[in-house]
């Protein structure tokens, strides 16, 4: 597991998701996220990883794996 993925899981756990729910989830719908929840998570990702998530990118971030790949591209090594 990469450092980025560990930090991503930590953010998700800090906002109330259980580890098993995160790992077993295929989409944000399975996490029962509405649009406001999704925007709040984007805020936490931006704060934790010091990145900017453009509005058009948000619609492509539907799974934990997609968010992880996105952050690994954006976060400086």
N, CA, C and O atoms as a Tripos MOL2 file, in Angstrom:
@<TRIPOS>MOLECULE
protein
  308   307    77     0     0
PROTEIN
NO_CHARGES

@<TRIPOS>ATOM
      1 N           0.8540   -1.1730    0.0000 N.3       1 UNK1
      2 CA          0.0000    0.0000    0.0000 C.3       1 UNK1
      3 C           0.8970    1.2330    0.0000 C.2       1 UNK1
      4 O           1.8190    1.3420    0.8080 O.2       1 UNK1
      5 N           0.6180    2.1530   -0.9100 N.am      2 UNK2
      6 CA          1.4340    3.3550   -1.0310 C.3       2 UNK2
      7 C           1.1190    4.3480    0.0870 C.2       2 UNK2
      8 O           0.0890    4.2440    0.7530 O.2       2 UNK2
      9 N           2.0090    5.2990    0.2800 N.am      3 UNK3
     10 CA          1.7920    6.3510    1.2810 C.3       3 UNK3
     11 C           0.5310    7.1460    0.9680 C.2       3 UNK3
     12 O          -0.2300    7.4940    1.8710 O.2       3 UNK3
     13 N           0.3130    7.4290   -0.3090 N.am      4 UNK4
     14 CA         -0.8790    8.1790   -0.7080 C.3       4 UNK4
     15 C          -2.1350    7.4090   -0.3380 C.2       4 UNK4
     16 O          -3.0900    7.9850    0.1820 O.2       4 UNK4
     17 N          -2.1380    6.1190   -0.6040 N.am      5 UNK5
     18 CA         -3.3040    5.2960   -0.2910 C.3       5 UNK5
     19 C          -3.5430    5.2360    1.2190 C.2       5 UNK5
     20 O          -4.6900    5.2820    1.6640 O.2       5 UNK5
     21 N          -2.4700    5.1350    2.0100 N.am      6 UNK6
     22 CA         -2.6080    5.1270    3.4610 C.3       6 UNK6
     23 C          -3.2260    6.4330    3.9510 C.2       6 UNK6
     24 O          -4.1120    6.4310    4.8050 O.2       6 UNK6
     25 N          -2.7460    7.5470    3.4000 N.am      7 UNK7
     26 CA         -3.2930    8.8520    3.7960 C.3       7 UNK7
     27 C          -4.7500    8.9900    3.3710 C.2       7 UNK7
     28 O          -5.5640    9.5420    4.1110 O.2       7 UNK7
     29 N          -5.0810    8.4920    2.1790 N.am      8 UNK8
     30 CA         -6.4640    8.5300    1.6940 C.3       8 UNK8
     31 C          -7.3700    7.7500    2.6370 C.2       8 UNK8
     32 O          -8.4350    8.2390    3.0130 O.2       8 UNK8
     33 N          -6.9670    6.5530    3.0220 N.am      9 UNK9
     34 CA         -7.7650    5.7440    3.9400 C.3       9 UNK9
     35 C          -7.9010    6.4340    5.2920 C.2       9 UNK9
     36 O          -8.9580    6.3660    5.9190 O.2       9 UNK9
     37 N          -6.8310    7.1010    5.7460 N.am     10 UNK10
     38 CA         -6.8870    7.8140    7.0170 C.3      10 UNK10
     39 C          -7.9130    8.9420    6.9590 C.2      10 UNK10
     40 O          -8.6710    9.1390    7.9090 O.2      10 UNK10
     41 N          -7.9440    9.6880    5.8460 N.am     11 UNK11
     42 CA         -8.9410   10.7510    5.6830 C.3      11 UNK11
     43 C         -10.3410   10.1580    5.7310 C.2      11 UNK11
     44 O         -11.2110   10.6750    6.4320 O.2      11 UNK11
     45 N         -10.5620    9.0820    4.9960 N.am     12 UNK12
     46 CA        -11.8840    8.4650    4.9770 C.3      12 UNK12
     47 C         -12.2820    7.9430    6.3590 C.2      12 UNK12
     48 O         -13.4400    8.0690    6.7590 O.2      12 UNK12
     49 N         -11.3390    7.3640    7.0800 N.am     13 UNK13
     50 CA        -11.6520    6.8840    8.4330 C.3      13 UNK13
     51 C         -11.9250    8.0580    9.3730 C.2      13 UNK13
     52 O         -12.7900    7.9610   10.2420 O.2      13 UNK13
     53 N         -11.1990    9.1640    9.2090 N.am     14 UNK14
     54 CA        -11.4000   10.3270   10.0690 C.3      14 UNK14
     55 C         -12.7650   10.9810    9.8720 C.2      14 UNK14
     56 O         -13.2750   11.6320   10.7840 O.2      14 UNK14
     57 N         -13.3520   10.8150    8.7060 N.am     15 UNK15
     58 CA        -14.6830   11.3920    8.4860 C.3      15 UNK15
     59 C         -15.7840   10.3820    8.7810 C.2      15 UNK15
     60 O         -16.9590   10.6560    8.5340 O.2      15 UNK15
     61 N         -15.4140    9.2100    9.3100 N.am     16 UNK16
     62 CA        -16.4210    8.3090    9.8270 C.3      16 UNK16
     63 C         -16.6400    7.0000    9.1110 C.2      16 UNK16
     64 O         -17.5090    6.2240    9.5090 O.2      16 UNK16
     65 N         -15.8800    6.7270    8.0650 N.am     17 UNK17
     66 CA        -16.0520    5.4530    7.3670 C.3      17 UNK17
     67 C         -15.2240    4.3790    8.0460 C.2      17 UNK17
     68 O         -14.0770    4.6130    8.4270 O.2      17 UNK17
     69 N         -15.8030    3.2130    8.1940 N.am     18 UNK18
     70 CA        -15.0870    2.0790    8.7600 C.3      18 UNK18
     71 C         -14.1890    1.4730    7.6870 C.2      18 UNK18
     72 O         -14.5220    1.4880    6.5020 O.2      18 UNK18
     73 N         -13.0500    0.9420    8.1160 N.am     19 UNK19
     74 CA        -12.0650    0.3910    7.1820 C.3      19 UNK19
     75 C         -12.6780   -0.6660    6.2740 C.2      19 UNK19
     76 O         -12.4250   -0.6610    5.0700 O.2      19 UNK19
     77 N         -13.4750   -1.5670    6.8260 N.am     20 UNK20
     78 CA        -14.0880   -2.6190    6.0090 C.3      20 UNK20
     79 C         -15.0160   -2.0370    4.9550 C.2      20 UNK20
     80 O         -15.1010   -2.5620    3.8450 O.2      20 UNK20
     81 N         -15.7070   -0.9660    5.2900 N.am     21 UNK21
     82 CA        -16.6070   -0.3260    4.3260 C.3      21 UNK21
     83 C         -15.8090    0.2940    3.1830 C.2      21 UNK21
     84 O         -16.2260    0.2350    2.0270 O.2      21 UNK21
     85 N         -14.6810    0.8800    3.5040 N.am     22 UNK22
     86 CA        -13.8410    1.5230    2.4820 C.3      22 UNK22
     87 C         -13.2840    0.4710    1.5300 C.2      22 UNK22
     88 O         -13.3600    0.6270    0.3120 O.2      22 UNK22
     89 N         -12.7290   -0.5890    2.0830 N.am     23 UNK23
     90 CA        -12.0840   -1.6190    1.2640 C.3      23 UNK23
     91 C         -13.1010   -2.3500    0.3930 C.2      23 UNK23
     92 O         -12.8080   -2.6590   -0.7620 O.2      23 UNK23
     93 N         -14.2830   -2.6310    0.9210 N.am     24 UNK24
     94 CA        -15.2720   -3.4000    0.1870 C.3      24 UNK24
     95 C         -16.1330   -2.5830   -0.7550 C.2      24 UNK24
     96 O         -17.0130   -3.1350   -1.4150 O.2      24 UNK24
     97 N         -15.9030   -1.2940   -0.8330 N.am     25 UNK25
     98 CA        -16.7570   -0.4050   -1.6140 C.3      25 UNK25
     99 C         -16.2570   -0.2560   -3.0410 C.2      25 UNK25
    100 O         -15.0620   -0.0770   -3.2810 O.2      25 UNK25
    101 N         -17.1820   -0.3310   -3.9800 N.am     26 UNK26
    102 CA        -16.8450   -0.1520   -5.3810 C.3      26 UNK26
    103 C         -17.1940    1.2390   -5.8920 C.2      26 UNK26
    104 O         -16.6300    1.6780   -6.8940 O.2      26 UNK26
    105 N         -18.1050    1.9400   -5.2350 N.am     27 UNK27
    106 CA        -18.4800    3.2740   -5.7120 C.3      27 UNK27
    107 C         -18.9210    4.1490   -4.5530 C.2      27 UNK27
    108 O         -19.1940    3.6640   -3.4550 O.2      27 UNK27
    109 N         -18.9860    5.4470   -4.8170 N.am     28 UNK28
    110 CA        -19.4230    6.3640   -3.7710 C.3      28 UNK28
    111 C         -20.8880    6.1450   -3.4200 C.2      28 UNK28
    112 O         -21.3160    6.4900   -2.3190 O.2      28 UNK28
    113 N         -21.6560    5.5820   -4.3320 N.am     29 UNK29
    114 CA        -23.0460    5.2590   -4.0230 C.3      29 UNK29
    115 C         -23.1350    4.2160   -2.9160 C.2      29 UNK29
    116 O         -24.0350    4.2760   -2.0780 O.2      29 UNK29
    117 N         -22.2140    3.2690   -2.9070 N.am     30 UNK30
    118 CA        -22.1940    2.2400   -1.8690 C.3      30 UNK30
    119 C         -21.8180    2.8210   -0.5100 C.2      30 UNK30
    120 O         -22.1610    2.2550    0.5280 O.2      30 UNK30
    121 N         -21.1110    3.9550   -0.5190 N.am     31 UNK31
    122 CA        -20.7970    4.6430    0.7260 C.3      31 UNK31
    123 C         -21.9330    5.5710    1.1440 C.2      31 UNK31
    124 O         -21.8580    6.2240    2.1860 O.2      31 UNK31
    125 N         -22.9890    5.6270    0.3240 N.am     32 UNK32
    126 CA        -24.1630    6.4740    0.5850 C.3      32 UNK32
    127 C         -23.7950    7.9500    0.6450 C.2      32 UNK32
    128 O         -24.2410    8.6760    1.5340 O.2      32 UNK32
    129 N         -22.9810    8.3840   -0.3060 N.am     33 UNK33
    130 CA        -22.5780    9.7870   -0.3730 C.3      33 UNK33
    131 C         -23.5110   10.5550   -1.2900 C.2      33 UNK33
    132 O         -23.7830   10.1380   -2.4160 O.2      33 UNK33
    133 N         -23.9930   11.6730   -0.7960 N.am     34 UNK34
    134 CA        -24.7470   12.5560   -1.6810 C.3      34 UNK34
    135 C         -23.7800   13.6110   -2.2140 C.2      34 UNK34
    136 O         -22.5850   13.5560   -1.9230 O.2      34 UNK34
    137 N         -24.2780   14.5620   -2.9840 N.am     35 UNK35
    138 CA        -23.4080   15.5650   -3.6050 C.3      35 UNK35
    139 C         -22.6760   16.4080   -2.5620 C.2      35 UNK35
    140 O         -21.4990   16.7250   -2.7380 O.2      35 UNK35
    141 N         -23.3600   16.7710   -1.4860 N.am     36 UNK36
    142 CA        -22.7360   17.5610   -0.4360 C.3      36 UNK36
    143 C         -21.6240   16.7800    0.2520 C.2      36 UNK36
    144 O         -20.5540   17.3270    0.5160 O.2      36 UNK36
    145 N         -21.8660   15.5140    0.5410 N.am     37 UNK37
    146 CA        -20.8330   14.6600    1.1380 C.3      37 UNK37
    147 C         -19.6190   14.5560    0.2270 C.2      37 UNK37
    148 O         -18.4810   14.5950    0.6930 O.2      37 UNK37
    149 N         -19.8620   14.4260   -1.0620 N.am     38 UNK38
    150 CA        -18.7640   14.3160   -2.0300 C.3      38 UNK38
    151 C         -17.9270   15.5850   -2.0340 C.2      38 UNK38
    152 O         -16.6980   15.5240   -2.0690 O.2      38 UNK38
    153 N         -18.5870   16.7270   -1.9970 N.am     39 UNK39
    154 CA        -17.8490   18.0020   -1.9700 C.3      39 UNK39
    155 C         -17.0580   18.1530   -0.6800 C.2      39 UNK39
    156 O         -15.9430   18.6750   -0.6880 O.2      39 UNK39
    157 N         -17.6240   17.7030    0.4130 N.am     40 UNK40
    158 CA        -16.9150   17.7610    1.6870 C.3      40 UNK40
    159 C         -15.6670   16.8850    1.6550 C.2      40 UNK40
    160 O         -14.6110   17.2840    2.1460 O.2      40 UNK40
    161 N         -15.7880   15.7040    1.0820 N.am     41 UNK41
    162 CA        -14.6190   14.8310    0.9510 C.3      41 UNK41
    163 C         -13.5520   15.4660    0.0720 C.2      41 UNK41
    164 O         -12.3620   15.3580    0.3640 O.2      41 UNK41
    165 N         -13.9690   16.1220   -0.9980 N.am     42 UNK42
    166 CA        -13.0050   16.8090   -1.8650 C.3      42 UNK42
    167 C         -12.2480   17.8610   -1.0550 C.2      42 UNK42
    168 O         -11.0330   18.0050   -1.1960 O.2      42 UNK42
    169 N         -12.9630   18.5850   -0.2160 N.am     43 UNK43
    170 CA        -12.3130   19.5790    0.6440 C.3      43 UNK43
    171 C         -11.2610   18.9130    1.5320 C.2      43 UNK43
    172 O         -10.1450   19.4170    1.6550 O.2      43 UNK43
    173 N         -11.6130   17.7830    2.1510 N.am     44 UNK44
    174 CA        -10.6660   17.0820    3.0080 C.3      44 UNK44
    175 C          -9.4670   16.5700    2.2090 C.2      44 UNK44
    176 O          -8.3340   16.6310    2.6870 O.2      44 UNK44
    177 N          -9.7100   16.0650    0.9920 N.am     45 UNK45
    178 CA         -8.6070   15.6090    0.1490 C.3      45 UNK45
    179 C          -7.6850   16.7680   -0.2010 C.2      45 UNK45
    180 O          -6.4630   16.6370   -0.1480 O.2      45 UNK45
    181 N          -8.2760   17.9010   -0.5600 N.am     46 UNK46
    182 CA         -7.4650   19.0760   -0.9120 C.3      46 UNK46
    183 C          -6.6290   19.5270    0.2760 C.2      46 UNK46
    184 O          -5.4620   19.8830    0.1170 O.2      46 UNK46
    185 N          -7.2160   19.5130    1.4580 N.am     47 UNK47
    186 CA         -6.4980   19.9410    2.6610 C.3      47 UNK47
    187 C          -5.3900   18.9660    3.0340 C.2      47 UNK47
    188 O          -4.2640   19.3810    3.3110 O.2      47 UNK47
    189 N          -5.6970   17.6930    3.0430 N.am     48 UNK48
    190 CA         -4.7210   16.6770    3.4520 C.3      48 UNK48
    191 C          -3.5650   16.5520    2.4730 C.2      48 UNK48
    192 O          -2.4140   16.4110    2.8850 O.2      48 UNK48
    193 N          -3.8630   16.6040    1.1790 N.am     49 UNK49
    194 CA         -2.8450   16.3510    0.1650 C.3      49 UNK49
    195 C          -2.2980   17.6180   -0.4770 C.2      49 UNK49
    196 O          -1.4090   17.5550   -1.3260 O.2      49 UNK49
    197 N          -2.8320   18.7750   -0.0710 N.am     50 UNK50
    198 CA         -2.3830   20.0520   -0.6090 C.3      50 UNK50
    199 C          -2.4390   20.0640   -2.1430 C.2      50 UNK50
    200 O          -1.4750   20.4230   -2.8200 O.2      50 UNK50
    201 N          -3.6010   19.6580   -2.6630 N.am     51 UNK51
    202 CA         -3.8440   19.6460   -4.1020 C.3      51 UNK51
    203 C          -5.1290   20.3990   -4.3850 C.2      51 UNK51
    204 O          -5.9220   20.6580   -3.4790 O.2      51 UNK51
    205 N          -5.3290   20.7440   -5.6320 N.am     52 UNK52
    206 CA         -6.5860   21.3550   -6.0420 C.3      52 UNK52
    207 C          -7.3200   20.3780   -6.9440 C.2      52 UNK52
    208 O          -6.7610   19.8670   -7.9140 O.2      52 UNK52
    209 N          -8.5680   20.1280   -6.6160 N.am     53 UNK53
    210 CA         -9.3930   19.2360   -7.4140 C.3      53 UNK53
    211 C         -10.3540   20.1040   -8.2150 C.2      53 UNK53
    212 O         -11.2280   20.7610   -7.6490 O.2      53 UNK53
    213 N         -10.1880   20.1010   -9.5290 N.am     54 UNK54
    214 CA        -11.0510   20.8990  -10.3950 C.3      54 UNK54
    215 C         -12.4590   20.3230  -10.4110 C.2      54 UNK54
    216 O         -12.6530   19.1230  -10.2190 O.2      54 UNK54
    217 N         -13.4340   21.1860  -10.6400 N.am     55 UNK55
    218 CA        -14.8310   20.7600  -10.6630 C.3      55 UNK55
    219 C         -15.0750   19.6350  -11.6670 C.2      55 UNK55
    220 O         -15.8350   18.7080  -11.3840 O.2      55 UNK55
    221 N         -14.4410   19.7070  -12.8330 N.am     56 UNK56
    222 CA        -14.6670   18.6550  -13.8350 C.3      56 UNK56
    223 C         -14.0490   17.3220  -13.4220 C.2      56 UNK56
    224 O         -14.4800   16.2710  -13.8980 O.2      56 UNK56
    225 N         -13.0420   17.3480  -12.5410 N.am     57 UNK57
    226 CA        -12.4340   16.1070  -12.0610 C.3      57 UNK57
    227 C         -13.3250   15.3790  -11.0680 C.2      57 UNK57
    228 O         -13.2750   14.1530  -10.9700 O.2      57 UNK57
    229 N         -14.1400   16.1240  -10.3310 N.am     58 UNK58
    230 CA        -14.9720   15.5240   -9.2860 C.3      58 UNK58
    231 C         -15.8830   14.4390   -9.8510 C.2      58 UNK58
    232 O         -16.0770   13.4020   -9.2170 O.2      58 UNK58
    233 N         -16.4370   14.6660  -11.0220 N.am     59 UNK59
    234 CA        -17.3770   13.6910  -11.5850 C.3      59 UNK59
    235 C         -16.7020   12.3690  -11.9500 C.2      59 UNK59
    236 O         -17.3830   11.3550  -12.1040 O.2      59 UNK59
    237 N         -15.3800   12.3640  -12.0920 N.am     60 UNK60
    238 CA        -14.6620   11.1360  -12.4350 C.3      60 UNK60
    239 C         -14.1900   10.3710  -11.1990 C.2      60 UNK60
    240 O         -13.6880    9.2530  -11.3200 O.2      60 UNK60
    241 N         -14.3430   10.9530  -10.0300 N.am     61 UNK61
    242 CA        -13.8570   10.3290   -8.8040 C.3      61 UNK61
    243 C         -14.9950    9.5920   -8.1110 C.2      61 UNK61
    244 O         -15.5510   10.0700   -7.1220 O.2      61 UNK61
    245 N         -15.3280    8.4360   -8.6390 N.am     62 UNK62
    246 CA        -16.4810    7.6840   -8.1540 C.3      62 UNK62
    247 C         -16.1310    6.4960   -7.2840 C.2      62 UNK62
    248 O         -17.0030    5.9500   -6.6080 O.2      62 UNK62
    249 N         -14.8740    6.0840   -7.2890 N.am     63 UNK63
    250 CA        -14.4710    4.9520   -6.4580 C.3      63 UNK63
    251 C         -13.2250    5.3300   -5.6680 C.2      63 UNK63
    252 O         -12.5330    6.2920   -6.0020 O.2      63 UNK63
    253 N         -12.9510    4.5710   -4.6290 N.am     64 UNK64
    254 CA        -11.7560    4.8100   -3.8280 C.3      64 UNK64
    255 C         -10.5150    4.6340   -4.6930 C.2      64 UNK64
    256 O          -9.5490    5.3840   -4.5540 O.2      64 UNK64
    257 N         -10.5340    3.6520   -5.5800 N.am     65 UNK65
    258 CA         -9.3880    3.4130   -6.4710 C.3      65 UNK65
    259 C          -9.1480    4.5990   -7.4050 C.2      65 UNK65
    260 O          -8.0040    4.9910   -7.6330 O.2      65 UNK65
    261 N         -10.2200    5.1660   -7.9410 N.am     66 UNK66
    262 CA        -10.0790    6.3230   -8.8270 C.3      66 UNK66
    263 C          -9.5290    7.5290   -8.0750 C.2      66 UNK66
    264 O          -8.6930    8.2620   -8.6010 O.2      66 UNK66
    265 N          -9.9960    7.7350   -6.8480 N.am     67 UNK67
    266 CA         -9.4830    8.8380   -6.0280 C.3      67 UNK67
    267 C          -8.0070    8.6130   -5.7390 C.2      67 UNK67
    268 O          -7.2110    9.5480   -5.8150 O.2      67 UNK67
    269 N          -7.6380    7.3880   -5.4100 N.am     68 UNK68
    270 CA         -6.2400    7.0850   -5.1280 C.3      68 UNK68
    271 C          -5.3580    7.3470   -6.3480 C.2      68 UNK68
    272 O          -4.3030    7.9690   -6.2230 O.2      68 UNK68
    273 N          -5.7760    6.8820   -7.5190 N.am     69 UNK69
    274 CA         -4.9890    7.1180   -8.7430 C.3      69 UNK69
    275 C          -4.8710    8.6140   -9.0310 C.2      69 UNK69
    276 O          -3.8010    9.0970   -9.4010 O.2      69 UNK69
    277 N          -5.9610    9.3350   -8.8620 N.am     70 UNK70
    278 CA         -5.9610   10.7830   -9.0800 C.3      70 UNK70
    279 C          -4.9640   11.4630   -8.1400 C.2      70 UNK70
    280 O          -4.1590   12.2860   -8.5750 O.2      70 UNK70
    281 N          -5.0190   11.1180   -6.8590 N.am     71 UNK71
    282 CA         -4.1290   11.7390   -5.8960 C.3      71 UNK71
    283 C          -2.6690   11.3710   -6.1340 C.2      71 UNK71
    284 O          -1.7820   12.2050   -5.9530 O.2      71 UNK71
    285 N          -2.4180   10.1420   -6.5350 N.am     72 UNK72
    286 CA         -1.0320    9.7470   -6.8100 C.3      72 UNK72
    287 C          -0.4530   10.5270   -7.9890 C.2      72 UNK72
    288 O           0.7490   10.7890   -8.0300 O.2      72 UNK72
    289 N          -1.3030   10.8980   -8.9470 N.am     73 UNK73
    290 CA         -0.8360   11.7390  -10.0600 C.3      73 UNK73
    291 C          -0.5870   13.1760   -9.6160 C.2      73 UNK73
    292 O           0.3250   13.8340  -10.1180 O.2      73 UNK73
    293 N          -1.3940   13.6640   -8.6770 N.am     74 UNK74
    294 CA         -1.3370   15.0680   -8.2680 C.3      74 UNK74
    295 C          -0.3310   15.3650   -7.1650 C.2      74 UNK74
    296 O           0.2560   16.4460   -7.1280 O.2      74 UNK74
    297 N          -0.1310   14.4030   -6.2660 N.am     75 UNK75
    298 CA          0.7180   14.6350   -5.1040 C.3      75 UNK75
    299 C           2.1760   14.5300   -5.5180 C.2      75 UNK75
    300 O           2.5880   13.5340   -6.1130 O.2      75 UNK75
    301 N           2.9640   15.5690   -5.2000 N.am     76 UNK76
    302 CA          4.3820   15.4890   -5.5330 C.3      76 UNK76
    303 C           5.0730   14.3750   -4.7480 C.2      76 UNK76
    304 O           4.7730   14.1360   -3.5780 O.2      76 UNK76
    305 N           5.9940   13.7090   -5.4160 N.am     77 UNK77
    306 CA          6.7140   12.5850   -4.7830 C.3      77 UNK77
    307 C           7.6960   13.0520   -3.7640 C.2      77 UNK77
    308 O           8.3780   12.2360   -3.1450 O.2      77 UNK77
@<TRIPOS>BOND
     1     1     2 1
     2     2     3 1
     3     3     4 2
     4     3     5 am
     5     5     6 1
     6     6     7 1
     7     7     8 2
     8     7     9 am
     9     9    10 1
    10    10    11 1
    11    11    12 2
    12    11    13 am
    13    13    14 1
    14    14    15 1
    15    15    16 2
    16    15    17 am
    17    17    18 1
    18    18    19 1
    19    19    20 2
    20    19    21 am
    21    21    22 1
    22    22    23 1
    23    23    24 2
    24    23    25 am
    25    25    26 1
    26    26    27 1
    27    27    28 2
    28    27    29 am
    29    29    30 1
    30    30    31 1
    31    31    32 2
    32    31    33 am
    33    33    34 1
    34    34    35 1
    35    35    36 2
    36    35    37 am
    37    37    38 1
    38    38    39 1
    39    39    40 2
    40    39    41 am
    41    41    42 1
    42    42    43 1
    43    43    44 2
    44    43    45 am
    45    45    46 1
    46    46    47 1
    47    47    48 2
    48    47    49 am
    49    49    50 1
    50    50    51 1
    51    51    52 2
    52    51    53 am
    53    53    54 1
    54    54    55 1
    55    55    56 2
    56    55    57 am
    57    57    58 1
    58    58    59 1
    59    59    60 2
    60    59    61 am
    61    61    62 1
    62    62    63 1
    63    63    64 2
    64    63    65 am
    65    65    66 1
    66    66    67 1
    67    67    68 2
    68    67    69 am
    69    69    70 1
    70    70    71 1
    71    71    72 2
    72    71    73 am
    73    73    74 1
    74    74    75 1
    75    75    76 2
    76    75    77 am
    77    77    78 1
    78    78    79 1
    79    79    80 2
    80    79    81 am
    81    81    82 1
    82    82    83 1
    83    83    84 2
    84    83    85 am
    85    85    86 1
    86    86    87 1
    87    87    88 2
    88    87    89 am
    89    89    90 1
    90    90    91 1
    91    91    92 2
    92    91    93 am
    93    93    94 1
    94    94    95 1
    95    95    96 2
    96    95    97 am
    97    97    98 1
    98    98    99 1
    99    99   100 2
   100    99   101 am
   101   101   102 1
   102   102   103 1
   103   103   104 2
   104   103   105 am
   105   105   106 1
   106   106   107 1
   107   107   108 2
   108   107   109 am
   109   109   110 1
   110   110   111 1
   111   111   112 2
   112   111   113 am
   113   113   114 1
   114   114   115 1
   115   115   116 2
   116   115   117 am
   117   117   118 1
   118   118   119 1
   119   119   120 2
   120   119   121 am
   121   121   122 1
   122   122   123 1
   123   123   124 2
   124   123   125 am
   125   125   126 1
   126   126   127 1
   127   127   128 2
   128   127   129 am
   129   129   130 1
   130   130   131 1
   131   131   132 2
   132   131   133 am
   133   133   134 1
   134   134   135 1
   135   135   136 2
   136   135   137 am
   137   137   138 1
   138   138   139 1
   139   139   140 2
   140   139   141 am
   141   141   142 1
   142   142   143 1
   143   143   144 2
   144   143   145 am
   145   145   146 1
   146   146   147 1
   147   147   148 2
   148   147   149 am
   149   149   150 1
   150   150   151 1
   151   151   152 2
   152   151   153 am
   153   153   154 1
   154   154   155 1
   155   155   156 2
   156   155   157 am
   157   157   158 1
   158   158   159 1
   159   159   160 2
   160   159   161 am
   161   161   162 1
   162   162   163 1
   163   163   164 2
   164   163   165 am
   165   165   166 1
   166   166   167 1
   167   167   168 2
   168   167   169 am
   169   169   170 1
   170   170   171 1
   171   171   172 2
   172   171   173 am
   173   173   174 1
   174   174   175 1
   175   175   176 2
   176   175   177 am
   177   177   178 1
   178   178   179 1
   179   179   180 2
   180   179   181 am
   181   181   182 1
   182   182   183 1
   183   183   184 2
   184   183   185 am
   185   185   186 1
   186   186   187 1
   187   187   188 2
   188   187   189 am
   189   189   190 1
   190   190   191 1
   191   191   192 2
   192   191   193 am
   193   193   194 1
   194   194   195 1
   195   195   196 2
   196   195   197 am
   197   197   198 1
   198   198   199 1
   199   199   200 2
   200   199   201 am
   201   201   202 1
   202   202   203 1
   203   203   204 2
   204   203   205 am
   205   205   206 1
   206   206   207 1
   207   207   208 2
   208   207   209 am
   209   209   210 1
   210   210   211 1
   211   211   212 2
   212   211   213 am
   213   213   214 1
   214   214   215 1
   215   215   216 2
   216   215   217 am
   217   217   218 1
   218   218   219 1
   219   219   220 2
   220   219   221 am
   221   221   222 1
   222   222   223 1
   223   223   224 2
   224   223   225 am
   225   225   226 1
   226   226   227 1
   227   227   228 2
   228   227   229 am
   229   229   230 1
   230   230   231 1
   231   231   232 2
   232   231   233 am
   233   233   234 1
   234   234   235 1
   235   235   236 2
   236   235   237 am
   237   237   238 1
   238   238   239 1
   239   239   240 2
   240   239   241 am
   241   241   242 1
   242   242   243 1
   243   243   244 2
   244   243   245 am
   245   245   246 1
   246   246   247 1
   247   247   248 2
   248   247   249 am
   249   249   250 1
   250   250   251 1
   251   251   252 2
   252   251   253 am
   253   253   254 1
   254   254   255 1
   255   255   256 2
   256   255   257 am
   257   257   258 1
   258   258   259 1
   259   259   260 2
   260   259   261 am
   261   261   262 1
   262   262   263 1
   263   263   264 2
   264   263   265 am
   265   265   266 1
   266   266   267 1
   267   267   268 2
   268   267   269 am
   269   269   270 1
   270   270   271 1
   271   271   272 2
   272   271   273 am
   273   273   274 1
   274   274   275 1
   275   275   276 2
   276   275   277 am
   277   277   278 1
   278   278   279 1
   279   279   280 2
   280   279   281 am
   281   281   282 1
   282   282   283 1
   283   283   284 2
   284   283   285 am
   285   285   286 1
   286   286   287 1
   287   287   288 2
   288   287   289 am
   289   289   290 1
   290   290   291 1
   291   291   292 2
   292   291   293 am
   293   293   294 1
   294   294   295 1
   295   295   296 2
   296   295   297 am
   297   297   298 1
   298   298   299 1
   299   299   300 2
   300   299   301 am
   301   301   302 1
   302   302   303 1
   303   303   304 2
   304   303   305 am
   305   305   306 1
   306   306   307 1
   307   307   308 2
@<TRIPOS>SUBSTRUCTURE
     1 UNK1         2 RESIDUE 1 A UNK
     2 UNK2         6 RESIDUE 1 A UNK
     3 UNK3        10 RESIDUE 1 A UNK
     4 UNK4        14 RESIDUE 1 A UNK
     5 UNK5        18 RESIDUE 1 A UNK
     6 UNK6        22 RESIDUE 1 A UNK
     7 UNK7        26 RESIDUE 1 A UNK
     8 UNK8        30 RESIDUE 1 A UNK
     9 UNK9        34 RESIDUE 1 A UNK
    10 UNK10       38 RESIDUE 1 A UNK
    11 UNK11       42 RESIDUE 1 A UNK
    12 UNK12       46 RESIDUE 1 A UNK
    13 UNK13       50 RESIDUE 1 A UNK
    14 UNK14       54 RESIDUE 1 A UNK
    15 UNK15       58 RESIDUE 1 A UNK
    16 UNK16       62 RESIDUE 1 A UNK
    17 UNK17       66 RESIDUE 1 A UNK
    18 UNK18       70 RESIDUE 1 A UNK
    19 UNK19       74 RESIDUE 1 A UNK
    20 UNK20       78 RESIDUE 1 A UNK
    21 UNK21       82 RESIDUE 1 A UNK
    22 UNK22       86 RESIDUE 1 A UNK
    23 UNK23       90 RESIDUE 1 A UNK
    24 UNK24       94 RESIDUE 1 A UNK
    25 UNK25       98 RESIDUE 1 A UNK
    26 UNK26      102 RESIDUE 1 A UNK
    27 UNK27      106 RESIDUE 1 A UNK
    28 UNK28      110 RESIDUE 1 A UNK
    29 UNK29      114 RESIDUE 1 A UNK
    30 UNK30      118 RESIDUE 1 A UNK
    31 UNK31      122 RESIDUE 1 A UNK
    32 UNK32      126 RESIDUE 1 A UNK
    33 UNK33      130 RESIDUE 1 A UNK
    34 UNK34      134 RESIDUE 1 A UNK
    35 UNK35      138 RESIDUE 1 A UNK
    36 UNK36      142 RESIDUE 1 A UNK
    37 UNK37      146 RESIDUE 1 A UNK
    38 UNK38      150 RESIDUE 1 A UNK
    39 UNK39      154 RESIDUE 1 A UNK
    40 UNK40      158 RESIDUE 1 A UNK
    41 UNK41      162 RESIDUE 1 A UNK
    42 UNK42      166 RESIDUE 1 A UNK
    43 UNK43      170 RESIDUE 1 A UNK
    44 UNK44      174 RESIDUE 1 A UNK
    45 UNK45      178 RESIDUE 1 A UNK
    46 UNK46      182 RESIDUE 1 A UNK
    47 UNK47      186 RESIDUE 1 A UNK
    48 UNK48      190 RESIDUE 1 A UNK
    49 UNK49      194 RESIDUE 1 A UNK
    50 UNK50      198 RESIDUE 1 A UNK
    51 UNK51      202 RESIDUE 1 A UNK
    52 UNK52      206 RESIDUE 1 A UNK
    53 UNK53      210 RESIDUE 1 A UNK
    54 UNK54      214 RESIDUE 1 A UNK
    55 UNK55      218 RESIDUE 1 A UNK
    56 UNK56      222 RESIDUE 1 A UNK
    57 UNK57      226 RESIDUE 1 A UNK
    58 UNK58      230 RESIDUE 1 A UNK
    59 UNK59      234 RESIDUE 1 A UNK
    60 UNK60      238 RESIDUE 1 A UNK
    61 UNK61      242 RESIDUE 1 A UNK
    62 UNK62      246 RESIDUE 1 A UNK
    63 UNK63      250 RESIDUE 1 A UNK
    64 UNK64      254 RESIDUE 1 A UNK
    65 UNK65      258 RESIDUE 1 A UNK
    66 UNK66      262 RESIDUE 1 A UNK
    67 UNK67      266 RESIDUE 1 A UNK
    68 UNK68      270 RESIDUE 1 A UNK
    69 UNK69      274 RESIDUE 1 A UNK
    70 UNK70      278 RESIDUE 1 A UNK
    71 UNK71      282 RESIDUE 1 A UNK
    72 UNK72      286 RESIDUE 1 A UNK
    73 UNK73      290 RESIDUE 1 A UNK
    74 UNK74      294 RESIDUE 1 A UNK
    75 UNK75      298 RESIDUE 1 A UNK
    76 UNK76      302 RESIDUE 1 A UNK
    77 UNK77      306 RESIDUE 1 A UNK
